[in-house]
Amino acid sequence: MKLVLVHYSAPPIIGGVESVIGHHARLFAEHGHEVSILAGRGARFDERVKFVKLPWFDSRHPDILAIKGELDQGRVPERFYDLVDKLTLLLRQQVQDADWLIVHNVCSLHKNLALTAALHRWSSTERRPPLILWHHDLAWTTPRYQPELHNGYPWDLLRKDWPGVQHVTVSHLRQKELAELLGIPLERIRVIPNGLDFLAFYKVEPKTQALIAQLDLLSAEPLFLLPVRITPRKNIELALQILAEVRQRLPQAALLVTGPLGAHNPKNQQYFERLLELRRRSGLEGAAIFLAEVSEETLPDAVIADFYRLADALLLPSREEGFGIPVLEAGLSRMPVFCSAIPPLREIGGEQIFAFSLEESPQEIARRIEATLQSNPICALRRRVRREYQWERIYQTHLAPLIEGRQRA
C-alpha cells in the first residue's frame, strides 16, 4: 500500500507529533508499505521512507506566520485564498495515487489554516484517497488558543465533521472531546495510543537486541533474571520449579539464565543436563532460557546490564554465596529482588529484598512472588507499558487494522 503522512514538520525535527510520525513511518515501511512524508521542515531520516519538503506546509514559514497574524485578529486576507489554491494543487500532485493520506494535527490546530482549508477542499473531491485525520491536540477545546479562534471560515473547519474521513485520537479523553466538538458518536473515532521504542529507550546493545529478537524476550510477562553460572550451588532447579508454578497463573512468565557452565568443575555438565531434563518434564521449553545453549561466548557486561533493564525481577535461589553482586546490580536497576534468605544476601539486601526460606515449597514461593509483583504499582505499570505500548504491538493491534480496513477503490 502507498501511504502518505502529512504534518507541519517531520523528524529529525524534535517534537512529540514528529516522533510519532517517525515511528509510524518506520513501522509501515518495516511491514512492506511504500511510505512518504510531506512536511514543511525535516529531512529523510530512514532510507525506506521518502521525504518531500513543501515549505508552505510549515507552520513557521514567513508567509504562513504573516497570514496567521491576521487570522488571529479575525481577518481573512486575500492572499489566504491564493495560498489555499496553491496548496490544493500541491496536494493533488503529491497524493493522488496514494492508498491512504494520514494527516497529523493539521485539521485540529490553527497553525496553518491555509493547509487545513486546502485539505478540506481537496477532501471534498470525488477522486481522492481515503483520509485519516489524526488528532493529537484540539484548538477549540484548549483555553489558551481561544483568543486566536473566531466564528466562521476557516476557523470552523477545526470543529466541523468532514464527510468520508476516519478520525483518530491518541487517548480516550481526546476522543470524548472530539466527539462533543464535532457532534458525532464516539464510535466514529478510533483511539490509537502513542508508544515507546523500548530498546532505544534502554539504549540496548546490538548483541542484546539480537538475543531479544531470537528469544522473543519482549513477550515474557514477567521476565525473571538469573545472572549466574550454571553450578549446583546456584540452585537453578528451584528457579525452574518456581517458574513452573508461576506459569500456572501467569502463562507468559519466563526465566533467563545468563551464565555459562561453571568453569572449574567437570560435574557442572551433568548438572546442566539434569536441568534440561527438569525443564523438559516441567513443560518449560521456550520459557526457561539458558543463554549457554544459545552462545558459547562470554557475554559482555554491557549486555548483562541490558538484561537488568529489560527483566521484571531478579530471582536468585542460591544455596550458598560468598557475597551476591546480582543483588547490588538489581538495586541499581530498580528491580525487585526475590532471593533465598541466606546470610550474605540478607546482609546486602536488608529489608529491601523479598527473601524466602529454602525450606518453603516452590508453590509457596511462587505465590509470594506473584502477590508482590501484582501489588507493587511500579512493577504493574512496567508490565502494562511493555504489554500495551510497544510500537510493534501498537502496529499489530491498531495501525494494521486501520489501514487494512479500507483501501482505495
C-alpha positions as a Markdown table, in Angstrom:
| # | Residue | x | y | z |
|---|---|---|---|---|
| 1 | Met | 0.0 | 0.0 | 0.0 |
| 2 | Lys | 1.1 | 3.6 | -0.7 |
| 3 | Leu | 0.8 | 5.7 | 2.5 |
| 4 | Val | 1.4 | 9.4 | 2.7 |
| 5 | Leu | 1.8 | 11.1 | 6.1 |
| 6 | Val | 1.3 | 14.9 | 6.4 |
| 7 | His | 2.4 | 17.4 | 9.1 |
| 8 | Tyr | 3.9 | 20.8 | 9.5 |
| 9 | Ser | 7.3 | 19.2 | 10.2 |
| 10 | Ala | 8.9 | 15.8 | 10.5 |
| 11 | Pro | 11.9 | 14.1 | 12.0 |
| 12 | Pro | 14.7 | 15.0 | 12.7 |
| 13 | Ile | 12.8 | 18.0 | 14.0 |
| 14 | Ile | 12.2 | 17.4 | 17.7 |
| 15 | Gly | 8.6 | 17.2 | 18.9 |
| 16 | Gly | 6.0 | 14.7 | 20.2 |
| 17 | Val | 4.0 | 14.6 | 17.0 |
| 18 | Glu | 7.1 | 14.4 | 14.9 |
| 19 | Ser | 8.4 | 11.5 | 17.0 |
| 20 | Val | 5.1 | 9.6 | 16.5 |
| 21 | Ile | 5.2 | 10.2 | 12.7 |
| 22 | Gly | 8.7 | 8.9 | 12.6 |
| 23 | His | 7.8 | 5.7 | 14.4 |
| 24 | His | 4.6 | 5.2 | 12.3 |
| 25 | Ala | 6.6 | 5.7 | 9.1 |
| 26 | Arg | 9.2 | 3.1 | 10.2 |
| 27 | Leu | 6.6 | 0.6 | 11.2 |
| 28 | Phe | 4.7 | 1.0 | 7.9 |
| 29 | Ala | 7.9 | 0.6 | 6.0 |
| 30 | Glu | 9.1 | -2.4 | 8.0 |
| 31 | His | 5.8 | -4.1 | 7.1 |
| 32 | Gly | 6.2 | -3.6 | 3.4 |
| 33 | His | 4.3 | -0.5 | 2.7 |
| 34 | Glu | 5.5 | 2.4 | 0.5 |
| 35 | Val | 5.7 | 5.4 | 2.8 |
| 36 | Ser | 6.1 | 9.1 | 2.1 |
| 37 | Ile | 6.1 | 12.1 | 4.4 |
| 38 | Leu | 5.1 | 15.6 | 3.2 |
| 39 | Ala | 6.2 | 18.4 | 5.6 |
| 40 | Gly | 7.5 | 21.9 | 5.6 |
| 41 | Arg | 10.5 | 21.1 | 7.7 |
| 42 | Gly | 12.5 | 17.9 | 8.3 |
| 43 | Ala | 14.7 | 15.6 | 6.3 |
| 44 | Arg | 15.0 | 12.0 | 5.2 |
| 45 | Phe | 15.6 | 10.0 | 8.3 |
| 46 | Asp | 15.1 | 6.5 | 7.0 |
| 47 | Glu | 16.2 | 5.2 | 3.6 |
| 48 | Arg | 12.9 | 3.3 | 3.3 |
| 49 | Val | 10.8 | 6.5 | 3.9 |
| 50 | Lys | 10.6 | 9.2 | 1.2 |
| 51 | Phe | 10.6 | 12.8 | 2.4 |
| 52 | Val | 9.1 | 15.6 | 0.4 |
| 53 | Lys | 9.8 | 19.1 | 1.6 |
| 54 | Leu | 7.0 | 21.5 | 0.9 |
| 55 | Pro | 7.8 | 24.8 | 2.6 |
| 56 | Trp | 4.2 | 26.2 | 2.6 |
| 57 | Phe | 3.2 | 23.2 | 4.8 |
| 58 | Asp | 5.4 | 24.6 | 7.6 |
| 59 | Ser | 3.7 | 26.4 | 10.4 |
| 60 | Arg | 6.7 | 28.6 | 10.7 |
| 61 | His | 7.1 | 29.7 | 7.1 |
| 62 | Pro | 7.2 | 33.5 | 7.0 |
| 63 | Asp | 4.1 | 33.7 | 4.7 |
| 64 | Ile | 2.2 | 31.4 | 6.9 |
| 65 | Leu | 3.1 | 33.3 | 10.0 |
| 66 | Ala | 2.1 | 36.6 | 8.4 |
| 67 | Ile | -1.3 | 35.2 | 7.4 |
| 68 | Lys | -1.8 | 33.7 | 10.8 |
| 69 | Gly | -1.2 | 37.1 | 12.4 |
| 70 | Glu | -4.1 | 38.5 | 10.5 |
| 71 | Leu | -6.3 | 35.4 | 11.1 |
| 72 | Asp | -5.6 | 35.6 | 14.8 |
| 73 | Gln | -7.2 | 39.1 | 14.7 |
| 74 | Gly | -10.3 | 37.7 | 12.9 |
| 75 | Arg | -9.4 | 38.9 | 9.4 |
| 76 | Val | -9.1 | 36.6 | 6.4 |
| 77 | Pro | -6.6 | 38.3 | 3.9 |
| 78 | Glu | -7.0 | 37.8 | 0.2 |
| 79 | Arg | -3.6 | 36.1 | 0.0 |
| 80 | Phe | -5.0 | 33.4 | 2.2 |
| 81 | Tyr | -7.3 | 32.3 | -0.6 |
| 82 | Asp | -4.4 | 32.4 | -3.1 |
| 83 | Leu | -2.4 | 30.2 | -0.9 |
| 84 | Val | -5.2 | 27.7 | -0.4 |
| 85 | Asp | -5.3 | 27.4 | -4.3 |
| 86 | Lys | -1.6 | 26.7 | -4.4 |
| 87 | Leu | -1.7 | 24.1 | -1.6 |
| 88 | Thr | -4.7 | 22.3 | -3.1 |
| 89 | Leu | -2.7 | 21.9 | -6.4 |
| 90 | Leu | 0.3 | 20.6 | -4.4 |
| 91 | Leu | -1.8 | 18.1 | -2.7 |
| 92 | Arg | -3.3 | 16.8 | -6.0 |
| 93 | Gln | 0.2 | 16.4 | -7.4 |
| 94 | Gln | 1.7 | 14.6 | -4.4 |
| 95 | Val | -1.1 | 12.3 | -3.1 |
| 96 | Gln | -3.5 | 11.5 | -5.9 |
| 97 | Asp | -2.2 | 7.9 | -6.3 |
| 98 | Ala | -2.0 | 7.2 | -2.5 |
| 99 | Asp | -4.0 | 4.5 | -0.8 |
| 100 | Trp | -4.2 | 6.5 | 2.4 |
| 101 | Leu | -3.5 | 10.0 | 3.3 |
| 102 | Ile | -2.8 | 10.3 | 7.1 |
| 103 | Val | -2.8 | 13.9 | 8.3 |
| 104 | His | -1.5 | 14.7 | 11.8 |
| 105 | Asn | -2.9 | 17.7 | 13.7 |
| 106 | Val | -3.3 | 19.9 | 10.7 |
| 107 | Cys | -7.1 | 19.6 | 10.9 |
| 108 | Ser | -7.1 | 20.0 | 14.7 |
| 109 | Leu | -4.9 | 23.1 | 15.2 |
| 110 | His | -4.9 | 26.6 | 13.6 |
| 111 | Lys | -1.1 | 26.7 | 13.0 |
| 112 | Asn | -1.5 | 26.7 | 9.2 |
| 113 | Leu | -5.2 | 27.2 | 8.3 |
| 114 | Ala | -4.4 | 27.6 | 4.6 |
| 115 | Leu | -3.2 | 24.0 | 4.6 |
| 116 | Thr | -6.3 | 22.9 | 6.6 |
| 117 | Ala | -8.5 | 24.6 | 4.1 |
| 118 | Ala | -6.7 | 23.1 | 1.1 |
| 119 | Leu | -7.1 | 19.6 | 2.7 |
| 120 | His | -10.8 | 20.3 | 3.2 |
| 121 | Arg | -11.3 | 21.4 | -0.3 |
| 122 | Trp | -9.4 | 18.5 | -1.7 |
| 123 | Ser | -11.2 | 16.0 | 0.6 |
| 124 | Ser | -14.5 | 17.1 | -1.0 |
| 125 | Thr | -13.4 | 15.9 | -4.4 |
| 126 | Glu | -14.6 | 12.6 | -5.7 |
| 127 | Arg | -11.3 | 11.2 | -6.8 |
| 128 | Arg | -9.1 | 11.2 | -3.7 |
| 129 | Pro | -7.7 | 8.5 | -1.5 |
| 130 | Pro | -9.2 | 7.8 | 1.9 |
| 131 | Leu | -8.3 | 10.4 | 4.5 |
| 132 | Ile | -7.3 | 9.8 | 8.1 |
| 133 | Leu | -7.3 | 12.8 | 10.4 |
| 134 | Trp | -5.1 | 12.1 | 13.4 |
| 135 | His | -5.9 | 14.4 | 16.3 |
| 136 | His | -3.2 | 14.9 | 19.0 |
| 137 | Asp | -4.4 | 18.3 | 20.1 |
| 138 | Leu | -7.6 | 20.3 | 19.6 |
| 139 | Ala | -7.5 | 24.0 | 19.3 |
| 140 | Trp | -11.2 | 24.6 | 20.0 |
| 141 | Thr | -11.0 | 22.8 | 23.4 |
| 142 | Thr | -7.8 | 24.4 | 24.5 |
| 143 | Pro | -8.3 | 27.6 | 26.6 |
| 144 | Arg | -5.0 | 29.3 | 25.6 |
| 145 | Tyr | -6.0 | 29.2 | 21.9 |
| 146 | Gln | -9.4 | 30.8 | 22.3 |
| 147 | Pro | -8.4 | 34.4 | 21.6 |
| 148 | Glu | -7.0 | 33.3 | 18.3 |
| 149 | Leu | -10.1 | 31.5 | 17.1 |
| 150 | His | -13.2 | 33.1 | 15.6 |
| 151 | Asn | -16.6 | 32.0 | 14.2 |
| 152 | Gly | -16.8 | 31.3 | 10.6 |
| 153 | Tyr | -14.4 | 30.1 | 7.8 |
| 154 | Pro | -11.7 | 29.0 | 8.1 |
| 155 | Trp | -11.7 | 28.5 | 11.9 |
| 156 | Asp | -14.8 | 26.4 | 11.8 |
| 157 | Leu | -13.0 | 23.8 | 9.7 |
| 158 | Leu | -11.4 | 22.7 | 13.0 |
| 159 | Arg | -14.7 | 21.9 | 14.6 |
| 160 | Lys | -16.5 | 20.5 | 11.6 |
| 161 | Asp | -17.0 | 16.8 | 10.8 |
| 162 | Trp | -15.6 | 16.3 | 7.4 |
| 163 | Pro | -17.5 | 13.8 | 5.4 |
| 164 | Gly | -15.9 | 10.5 | 4.5 |
| 165 | Val | -12.9 | 10.7 | 6.8 |
| 166 | Gln | -11.6 | 8.4 | 9.6 |
| 167 | His | -10.9 | 10.3 | 12.8 |
| 168 | Val | -8.2 | 9.0 | 15.2 |
| 169 | Thr | -7.3 | 10.4 | 18.6 |
| 170 | Val | -4.4 | 9.4 | 20.9 |
| 171 | Ser | -6.4 | 9.0 | 24.1 |
| 172 | His | -10.0 | 8.4 | 25.3 |
| 173 | Leu | -10.0 | 12.0 | 26.7 |
| 174 | Arg | -9.3 | 13.4 | 23.2 |
| 175 | Gln | -11.9 | 11.0 | 21.7 |
| 176 | Lys | -14.6 | 12.4 | 24.1 |
| 177 | Glu | -13.6 | 16.0 | 23.4 |
| 178 | Leu | -13.6 | 15.5 | 19.7 |
| 179 | Ala | -16.9 | 13.7 | 19.7 |
| 180 | Glu | -18.5 | 16.6 | 21.6 |
| 181 | Leu | -16.8 | 19.2 | 19.4 |
| 182 | Leu | -17.9 | 17.6 | 16.1 |
| 183 | Gly | -21.3 | 16.3 | 17.4 |
| 184 | Ile | -20.6 | 12.7 | 16.3 |
| 185 | Pro | -20.7 | 9.3 | 18.2 |
| 186 | Leu | -17.7 | 8.1 | 20.0 |
| 187 | Glu | -17.7 | 5.0 | 17.7 |
| 188 | Arg | -16.8 | 7.2 | 14.7 |
| 189 | Ile | -13.4 | 7.9 | 16.4 |
| 190 | Arg | -10.7 | 5.3 | 16.8 |
| 191 | Val | -8.3 | 5.6 | 19.8 |
| 192 | Ile | -4.7 | 4.7 | 18.9 |
| 193 | Pro | -2.2 | 5.4 | 21.6 |
| 194 | Asn | 1.4 | 6.5 | 21.2 |
| 195 | Gly | 4.1 | 4.1 | 22.1 |
| 196 | Leu | 7.7 | 3.6 | 23.1 |
| 197 | Asp | 10.7 | 2.2 | 21.4 |
| 198 | Phe | 11.8 | 0.1 | 24.4 |
| 199 | Leu | 15.2 | -0.9 | 23.0 |
| 200 | Ala | 16.1 | 2.7 | 22.1 |
| 201 | Phe | 14.9 | 3.9 | 25.5 |
| 202 | Tyr | 17.1 | 1.4 | 27.2 |
| 203 | Lys | 20.0 | 2.0 | 24.8 |
| 204 | Val | 20.3 | -1.7 | 24.3 |
| 205 | Glu | 23.5 | -3.1 | 22.8 |
| 206 | Pro | 23.3 | -4.6 | 19.2 |
| 207 | Lys | 24.2 | -8.0 | 20.7 |
| 208 | Thr | 21.4 | -7.8 | 23.2 |
| 209 | Gln | 18.9 | -6.7 | 20.5 |
| 210 | Ala | 19.8 | -9.8 | 18.5 |
| 211 | Leu | 19.2 | -12.1 | 21.6 |
| 212 | Ile | 15.9 | -10.3 | 22.4 |
| 213 | Ala | 14.7 | -10.9 | 18.9 |
| 214 | Gln | 15.9 | -14.5 | 18.7 |
| 215 | Leu | 14.4 | -15.5 | 22.1 |
| 216 | Asp | 11.3 | -13.3 | 21.9 |
| 217 | Leu | 12.0 | -11.9 | 25.3 |
| 218 | Leu | 9.7 | -8.9 | 25.0 |
| 219 | Ser | 6.7 | -11.3 | 25.0 |
| 220 | Ala | 7.6 | -12.6 | 28.5 |
| 221 | Glu | 5.4 | -11.3 | 31.4 |
| 222 | Pro | 7.0 | -11.3 | 33.8 |
| 223 | Leu | 10.6 | -12.0 | 32.9 |
| 224 | Phe | 12.8 | -13.3 | 35.7 |
| 225 | Leu | 16.5 | -12.8 | 35.5 |
| 226 | Leu | 19.0 | -15.3 | 37.0 |
| 227 | Pro | 22.5 | -13.9 | 36.1 |
| 228 | Val | 24.7 | -16.8 | 37.4 |
| 229 | Arg | 27.0 | -19.5 | 36.2 |
| 230 | Ile | 25.4 | -23.0 | 35.9 |
| 231 | Thr | 26.7 | -24.7 | 39.1 |
| 232 | Pro | 24.7 | -26.7 | 41.7 |
| 233 | Arg | 25.2 | -24.2 | 44.5 |
| 234 | Lys | 23.1 | -21.7 | 42.5 |
| 235 | Asn | 20.1 | -23.9 | 43.0 |
| 236 | Ile | 18.7 | -23.3 | 39.5 |
| 237 | Glu | 16.4 | -26.3 | 39.8 |
| 238 | Leu | 14.4 | -24.4 | 42.4 |
| 239 | Ala | 14.1 | -21.4 | 40.0 |
| 240 | Leu | 12.7 | -23.8 | 37.4 |
| 241 | Gln | 10.2 | -25.2 | 39.9 |
| 242 | Ile | 9.1 | -21.7 | 40.9 |
| 243 | Leu | 8.7 | -20.7 | 37.2 |
| 244 | Ala | 6.5 | -23.7 | 36.6 |
| 245 | Glu | 4.3 | -22.7 | 39.5 |
| 246 | Val | 4.1 | -19.0 | 38.4 |
| 247 | Arg | 3.1 | -20.1 | 34.9 |
| 248 | Gln | 0.1 | -21.8 | 36.3 |
| 249 | Arg | -1.5 | -18.3 | 36.7 |
| 250 | Leu | 0.9 | -16.2 | 34.5 |
| 251 | Pro | 1.4 | -18.3 | 31.4 |
| 252 | Gln | 3.7 | -15.8 | 29.7 |
| 253 | Ala | 6.3 | -15.8 | 32.6 |
| 254 | Ala | 9.8 | -16.7 | 31.6 |
| 255 | Leu | 13.2 | -17.1 | 33.2 |
| 256 | Leu | 16.5 | -16.1 | 31.6 |
| 257 | Val | 19.7 | -17.7 | 33.0 |
| 258 | Thr | 22.6 | -15.7 | 31.6 |
| 259 | Gly | 25.7 | -17.5 | 32.7 |
| 260 | Pro | 27.8 | -20.3 | 31.1 |
| 261 | Leu | 28.6 | -23.6 | 32.9 |
| 262 | Gly | 30.9 | -23.2 | 35.9 |
| 263 | Ala | 34.5 | -23.4 | 34.7 |
| 264 | His | 36.1 | -25.4 | 37.5 |
| 265 | Asn | 34.1 | -28.5 | 38.0 |
| 266 | Pro | 33.5 | -31.1 | 35.2 |
| 267 | Lys | 30.4 | -32.2 | 37.0 |
| 268 | Asn | 28.7 | -29.0 | 36.0 |
| 269 | Gln | 27.9 | -30.5 | 32.6 |
| 270 | Gln | 26.0 | -33.3 | 34.3 |
| 271 | Tyr | 24.1 | -30.7 | 36.4 |
| 272 | Phe | 23.2 | -28.8 | 33.3 |
| 273 | Glu | 21.8 | -32.0 | 31.7 |
| 274 | Arg | 19.7 | -32.6 | 34.8 |
| 275 | Leu | 18.4 | -29.0 | 34.5 |
| 276 | Leu | 17.5 | -29.5 | 30.8 |
| 277 | Glu | 15.6 | -32.7 | 31.7 |
| 278 | Leu | 13.7 | -30.9 | 34.5 |
| 279 | Arg | 12.9 | -28.2 | 32.0 |
| 280 | Arg | 11.5 | -30.8 | 29.6 |
| 281 | Arg | 9.5 | -32.6 | 32.3 |
| 282 | Ser | 8.1 | -29.3 | 33.6 |
| 283 | Gly | 7.0 | -28.2 | 30.1 |
| 284 | Leu | 9.2 | -25.1 | 30.3 |
| 285 | Glu | 10.8 | -25.3 | 26.8 |
| 286 | Gly | 10.8 | -21.7 | 25.5 |
| 287 | Ala | 10.1 | -20.3 | 28.9 |
| 288 | Ala | 13.3 | -21.3 | 30.8 |
| 289 | Ile | 16.1 | -19.9 | 28.6 |
| 290 | Phe | 19.7 | -20.8 | 29.1 |
| 291 | Leu | 22.0 | -18.5 | 27.2 |
| 292 | Ala | 24.6 | -21.2 | 27.4 |
| 293 | Glu | 22.6 | -23.1 | 24.8 |
| 294 | Val | 22.5 | -20.0 | 22.5 |
| 295 | Ser | 26.1 | -18.8 | 22.6 |
| 296 | Glu | 29.3 | -20.2 | 23.8 |
| 297 | Glu | 30.9 | -16.8 | 24.2 |
| 298 | Thr | 31.0 | -14.9 | 27.4 |
| 299 | Leu | 28.6 | -12.0 | 27.3 |
| 300 | Pro | 30.0 | -8.5 | 27.8 |
| 301 | Asp | 29.0 | -6.7 | 30.9 |
| 302 | Ala | 27.0 | -4.2 | 28.8 |
| 303 | Val | 24.7 | -7.0 | 27.6 |
| 304 | Ile | 24.1 | -8.3 | 31.1 |
| 305 | Ala | 23.3 | -4.7 | 32.2 |
| 306 | Asp | 20.8 | -4.6 | 29.3 |
| 307 | Phe | 19.0 | -7.7 | 30.7 |
| 308 | Tyr | 18.7 | -6.0 | 34.1 |
| 309 | Arg | 16.9 | -3.1 | 32.5 |
| 310 | Leu | 14.7 | -5.5 | 30.5 |
| 311 | Ala | 13.7 | -8.0 | 33.1 |
| 312 | Asp | 11.0 | -7.6 | 35.7 |
| 313 | Ala | 12.6 | -9.2 | 38.7 |
| 314 | Leu | 15.8 | -10.9 | 40.0 |
| 315 | Leu | 15.3 | -14.5 | 41.0 |
| 316 | Leu | 18.2 | -15.8 | 43.0 |
| 317 | Pro | 17.6 | -19.1 | 44.9 |
| 318 | Ser | 21.2 | -19.8 | 45.8 |
| 319 | Arg | 22.1 | -22.3 | 48.4 |
| 320 | Glu | 25.3 | -20.5 | 49.2 |
| 321 | Glu | 27.0 | -17.3 | 48.3 |
| 322 | Gly | 30.1 | -15.5 | 49.5 |
| 323 | Phe | 28.7 | -12.2 | 48.6 |
| 324 | Gly | 25.9 | -11.6 | 46.0 |
| 325 | Ile | 26.7 | -9.0 | 43.4 |
| 326 | Pro | 23.4 | -9.5 | 41.5 |
| 327 | Val | 21.5 | -8.1 | 44.4 |
| 328 | Leu | 23.6 | -4.9 | 44.1 |
| 329 | Glu | 23.1 | -4.7 | 40.4 |
| 330 | Ala | 19.3 | -5.3 | 40.8 |
| 331 | Gly | 19.2 | -2.5 | 43.3 |
| 332 | Leu | 20.8 | 0.0 | 40.9 |
| 333 | Ser | 18.4 | -1.2 | 38.2 |
| 334 | Arg | 15.3 | -0.6 | 40.4 |
| 335 | Met | 14.4 | -4.2 | 40.1 |
| 336 | Pro | 12.6 | -6.2 | 42.8 |
| 337 | Val | 14.8 | -9.0 | 44.3 |
| 338 | Phe | 13.4 | -12.4 | 45.2 |
| 339 | Cys | 16.2 | -14.5 | 46.7 |
| 340 | Ser | 17.0 | -17.2 | 49.2 |
| 341 | Ala | 17.2 | -16.0 | 52.8 |
| 342 | Ile | 20.9 | -16.9 | 53.2 |
| 343 | Pro | 23.0 | -14.6 | 55.4 |
| 344 | Pro | 25.1 | -12.9 | 52.6 |
| 345 | Leu | 22.0 | -11.9 | 50.6 |
| 346 | Arg | 20.1 | -10.8 | 53.7 |
| 347 | Glu | 23.2 | -8.7 | 54.7 |
| 348 | Ile | 23.4 | -7.0 | 51.4 |
| 349 | Gly | 19.6 | -6.6 | 50.7 |
| 350 | Gly | 18.4 | -5.9 | 54.2 |
| 351 | Glu | 14.7 | -5.1 | 54.3 |
| 352 | Gln | 14.7 | -4.1 | 50.7 |
| 353 | Ile | 14.6 | -7.7 | 49.3 |
| 354 | Phe | 11.9 | -10.3 | 49.2 |
| 355 | Ala | 13.6 | -13.3 | 50.9 |
| 356 | Phe | 12.3 | -16.9 | 51.0 |
| 357 | Ser | 13.4 | -19.8 | 53.0 |
| 358 | Leu | 14.8 | -22.8 | 51.1 |
| 359 | Glu | 12.5 | -24.9 | 53.3 |
| 360 | Glu | 9.5 | -23.3 | 51.6 |
| 361 | Ser | 7.8 | -25.2 | 48.7 |
| 362 | Pro | 8.0 | -23.8 | 45.2 |
| 363 | Gln | 4.3 | -23.3 | 45.4 |
| 364 | Glu | 4.5 | -21.0 | 48.4 |
| 365 | Ile | 7.4 | -19.1 | 47.0 |
| 366 | Ala | 5.6 | -18.6 | 43.7 |
| 367 | Arg | 2.5 | -17.3 | 45.4 |
| 368 | Arg | 4.5 | -14.8 | 47.4 |
| 369 | Ile | 6.3 | -13.6 | 44.2 |
| 370 | Glu | 3.0 | -13.2 | 42.3 |
| 371 | Ala | 1.4 | -11.3 | 45.2 |
| 372 | Thr | 4.4 | -9.0 | 45.4 |
| 373 | Leu | 4.5 | -8.3 | 41.7 |
| 374 | Gln | 0.7 | -7.8 | 41.5 |
| 375 | Ser | 0.6 | -5.4 | 44.4 |
| 376 | Asn | 3.6 | -3.3 | 43.5 |
| 377 | Pro | 2.4 | -0.4 | 41.4 |
| 378 | Ile | 5.8 | 0.2 | 39.8 |
| 379 | Cys | 6.0 | -3.4 | 38.7 |
| 380 | Ala | 2.4 | -3.4 | 37.5 |
| 381 | Leu | 2.9 | -0.2 | 35.5 |
| 382 | Arg | 6.1 | -1.5 | 34.0 |
| 383 | Arg | 4.4 | -4.7 | 32.8 |
| 384 | Arg | 1.4 | -2.8 | 31.4 |
| 385 | Val | 3.7 | -0.4 | 29.5 |
| 386 | Arg | 5.6 | -3.4 | 28.0 |
| 387 | Arg | 2.4 | -5.2 | 27.2 |
| 388 | Glu | 0.4 | -2.4 | 25.6 |
| 389 | Tyr | 2.7 | 0.3 | 24.4 |
| 390 | Gln | 5.4 | -1.3 | 22.4 |
| 391 | Trp | 5.4 | 0.2 | 18.9 |
| 392 | Glu | 5.2 | -3.2 | 17.3 |
| 393 | Arg | 2.2 | -4.2 | 19.5 |
| 394 | Ile | 0.5 | -0.9 | 18.6 |
| 395 | Tyr | 1.1 | -1.6 | 14.9 |
| 396 | Gln | -0.4 | -5.1 | 15.1 |
| 397 | Thr | -3.3 | -4.0 | 17.3 |
| 398 | His | -4.2 | -0.7 | 15.8 |
| 399 | Leu | -2.3 | 0.6 | 12.8 |
| 400 | Ala | -2.5 | -2.5 | 10.6 |
| 401 | Pro | -6.3 | -2.9 | 11.1 |
| 402 | Leu | -6.7 | 0.8 | 10.4 |
| 403 | Ile | -5.1 | 0.8 | 7.0 |
| 404 | Glu | -6.3 | -2.6 | 6.0 |
| 405 | Gly | -9.9 | -1.8 | 6.8 |
| 406 | Arg | -10.4 | 0.3 | 3.7 |
| 407 | Gln | -8.2 | 0.6 | 0.7 |
| 408 | Arg | -8.6 | 2.9 | -2.3 |
| 409 | Ala | -11.4 | 1.8 | -4.7 |
